[in-house]
Amino acid sequence: MGRKRGFLALEVGICVGAEVILIPEKRIKLRKLLSSWKQNAKKVKRAGIIVAAEGFGDTSQLTKRIQDQTSAEVRLSILGYAQRGGSPTARSRLLASLFAEKAVELIAAGHGNKAVGLHKG
């Protein structure tokens, strides 16, 4: 996910405390990424997280290059649509019902081509 935009990867990266977040809107050279990784190793960090949006590029190739050029053990996990799984929370169910109700009201009033969402909470 995030073929053209990296906002999901950016938010996930911030939430998990990733050391590096790779998004299609802002390219980074492998040299710079490796430099950042090596600086973390000097801080005696035993692990690091890189979050990459789909549109950033070939993450399997990136994983191999990082592994080849560092002494780090590198693991690749592609979440994709799996992250959409799981049971919805009560709040998710409530919001879905409220959004659906508002969408039907808009359509019934002749206001098509609209999006429904939260504003200010």
C-alpha positions as CSV (number, residue, x, y, z in Angstrom):
1,M,0.0,0.0,0.0
2,G,1.2,3.5,-0.7
3,R,2.0,3.1,-4.4
4,K,2.0,6.8,-5.1
5,R,1.8,8.4,-1.7
6,G,3.6,7.6,1.5
7,F,1.3,9.0,4.2
8,L,0.3,5.5,5.6
9,A,4.0,4.4,5.8
10,L,4.8,7.8,7.4
11,E,2.2,7.4,10.1
12,V,3.1,3.7,10.7
13,G,6.8,4.6,10.9
14,I,6.1,7.3,13.4
15,C,3.9,5.1,15.5
16,V,6.4,2.2,15.7
17,G,9.5,4.5,16.2
18,A,11.1,3.5,12.9
19,E,14.7,4.7,12.3
20,V,14.0,5.2,8.6
21,I,10.7,5.8,6.7
22,L,10.9,5.4,2.9
23,I,8.2,7.1,0.9
24,P,7.8,7.7,-2.9
25,E,7.6,11.5,-2.5
26,K,11.1,11.7,-1.1
27,R,13.8,9.5,-2.5
28,I,16.8,8.6,-0.4
29,K,20.2,7.3,-1.7
30,L,21.2,3.9,-0.3
31,R,24.5,5.5,0.9
32,K,22.5,7.9,3.1
33,L,20.3,5.1,4.4
34,L,23.3,2.9,5.2
35,S,25.0,5.9,7.0
36,S,21.9,6.3,9.2
37,W,21.9,2.6,9.9
38,K,25.6,2.6,10.9
39,Q,25.1,5.6,13.2
40,N,22.4,3.7,15.0
41,A,24.8,0.7,15.3
42,K,27.4,3.0,16.9
43,K,24.8,3.9,19.6
44,V,24.7,0.1,20.4
45,K,21.2,-0.3,19.0
46,R,20.6,-3.9,18.6
47,A,17.7,-3.5,16.2
48,G,16.1,-1.0,13.9
49,I,13.0,-0.6,11.9
50,I,12.7,0.6,8.3
51,V,9.1,1.2,7.0
52,A,8.8,1.5,3.2
53,A,5.7,2.5,1.2
54,E,5.0,0.2,-1.7
55,G,5.9,2.9,-4.2
56,F,9.3,3.4,-2.8
57,G,10.7,0.5,-4.8
58,D,11.8,-3.1,-4.6
59,T,12.1,-3.8,-0.9
60,S,13.5,-7.3,-1.4
61,Q,16.4,-5.9,-3.4
62,L,16.9,-3.1,-0.8
63,T,16.9,-5.8,2.0
64,K,19.6,-7.7,0.2
65,R,21.7,-4.7,-0.4
66,I,21.5,-3.6,3.3
67,Q,22.4,-7.2,4.4
68,D,25.4,-7.3,2.0
69,Q,26.7,-3.9,3.1
70,T,26.3,-4.1,6.8
71,S,26.8,-6.7,9.5
72,A,23.1,-6.5,10.4
73,E,20.6,-9.3,10.2
74,V,17.9,-7.9,7.9
75,R,14.4,-9.3,7.8
76,L,11.7,-8.3,5.3
77,S,8.0,-8.4,6.2
78,I,5.5,-7.2,3.6
79,L,2.3,-6.4,5.3
80,G,0.2,-5.2,2.4
81,Y,-3.5,-5.9,2.8
82,A,-2.9,-8.0,5.9
83,Q,-2.8,-4.9,8.0
84,R,-6.4,-4.3,7.2
85,G,-7.4,-7.5,8.9
86,G,-8.6,-8.0,12.4
87,S,-11.9,-7.4,14.2
88,P,-13.2,-3.9,14.1
89,T,-13.5,-2.0,17.4
90,A,-16.8,-0.7,18.8
91,R,-15.7,2.8,17.7
92,S,-14.9,1.5,14.2
93,R,-18.4,0.0,13.9
94,L,-20.0,3.1,15.2
95,L,-18.1,5.4,12.8
96,A,-19.0,3.1,9.9
97,S,-22.7,3.3,10.8
98,L,-22.6,7.1,11.2
99,F,-20.6,7.5,7.9
100,A,-23.1,5.3,6.1
101,E,-26.1,7.2,7.5
102,K,-24.6,10.6,6.4
103,A,-23.7,9.2,3.0
104,V,-27.3,8.0,2.4
105,E,-28.6,11.4,3.6
106,L,-26.3,13.2,1.1
107,I,-27.3,11.0,-1.8
108,A,-31.0,11.3,-0.9
109,A,-30.6,15.1,-0.9
110,G,-29.1,15.0,-4.4
111,H,-25.5,15.7,-3.3
112,G,-23.4,13.0,-5.0
113,N,-19.7,12.9,-5.5
114,K,-19.0,13.6,-1.8
115,A,-16.8,12.0,0.8
116,V,-17.8,11.5,4.5
117,G,-15.3,11.7,7.3
118,L,-14.5,13.0,10.7
119,H,-13.8,16.7,11.3
120,K,-12.3,17.9,14.6
121,G,-12.8,14.6,16.3
